[in-house]
């Protein structure tokens, strides 16, 4: 029996992010995918889905605020890459903004750093080969993307 004044330990969280619509589209599939998982429990973790604005600096500020607010055990950022025929699991995040189309605020940076003074790239710590195999076992088209 739990004592009446005991405080339950905080539940760990998984933060999933997707983006709002951009480029004239009515919806962004990245947001639809993560929103469908919001509130679910996974191995003792609560999934928190959040929508980021498709605006270069604003999305990073919002992500930082979400990290501070939720202090998640795991973060998975989901985005849309138009024209791809499979889910792409990104191995490397490069520190470069290079926009083929303008964001929702009209910005279209070319060859600028995402974060000044930061490393040129970050490798994922997720087990992407195992994730790839799991997706393919379920019949989901998936691939590993190097950037």
N, C-alpha and C positions, 0 to 999 in steps of 0.2 A: 504494500500500500504506500502511495506517495503522500508524504506529509502535506497538510493543507497550505503551508507557506512556501513550499518548494517551488523554485523557478525552473520551468522546463528549459532544457538546453536549446540554443538557437538551432533551427534547421539549416543545413547547408543549402546553398542555392547554386543552380546552373543558370547562367545568363545567356540567353539567345537573342541576337539582334538581327533585324531585317530593316529594309529601307522603305521609305514612302515612294509613291509613284514618281516617275520622272520621264523626260524625253517625250512627252505627249501621251504616255500610257495612262490608263485609268487606274491600274493596280500594279503593285510590284509583287511578283511571286515570292520573293525572299521574305516579305512581311507575312504573307498568307501562310507560308510554311512554318515559321516560328510561332506565329499567333495561335496556330492549331495545337501547339504543345504547352501553352501558358497554363500554369497551375498544376500540371501533372507532377506526379511523384515518380522519381527514378532513382532506385537504389538509395533511398533515404534522403534524396535531394529534391527540393522544390524547383521546378522550372519557372523562370521569370522571362517572359518575352517582352522585348522593348523595340519600338520603332524609332529608327534614326532618320533625321532629315537628310535628303540627298543634296546636301550643301557641304562643300569641302571642310571648312574650319568648324562649322556648327556641329557636324556629325562627330568629330573627334572630341569636342567639348562635352557633348551629350554623353558619349561613351565614357569619358572620364568621370562624369557625375554619377552615372549608373554603377560604375565600379566602386566608387566611394560609398554610395548608398547601400548596395547589396553585398559587397565584399564576397563575390561568388567564389566557389571552389573551382569552377570551370567556366570559361567564356567561349562561345562559338559565334562568330560573326558570319552571317549569311548574306550573300549579295547575288545580284542578277548579272549574268554575262550573256547578253542577247546573242542568239545564233548557235550557242553550244547545244549539242545533242545529248549531253550526259551531265550528271552532277559532277562538278569538278572539286576535288579535294585539294586545297592549296598547300603545297609543301613550304613555300617561301613567300613572305610578305615583303615586298620591296618598298623602300622609303622614297617613293617617287609618285607625285601627282602628274598624270599625263592624260588629259580628258579628251576623248574624241568628240564628245558633245558637251554642251554647257550644263552645269548643275542647275538646281531649281532657283538659284539666286543669280544665274547668268554668268557665273565664273567658269572659265575654261582654262585652267592652268596647264602649262606645258613644261615638263622637266623641272618641276619644283619639288623640294623635299616635303614630305608629309609632316615630319617633325625635325626642325632645325637642330643640328648637333647630335642627332641620334645615329645609330648604326645604319649602314646602307640597306640592311636586310635583317629579317628575323625568321628563323626556322620554327615551324610548328613543333610543339612537344606532344601533339596528339599522335596516336599510332595509326597513321594514314593507310599503311598497307593492310592492316587488320580491318580498318573501317571499309576500305575498298572491297576486300574479300567478303565482308558481311553484307554490304549493299548488293554486290553481284550475286551472292548466294540467294538473296531475296528477289532476284530478278530485276533489280534497279540498275539502269545504265549509269555507270560511274567511271571516272578516270582520275588519275593523279595529274595535277597541273603544277608546273615547277615555279610559276610566279603568279 
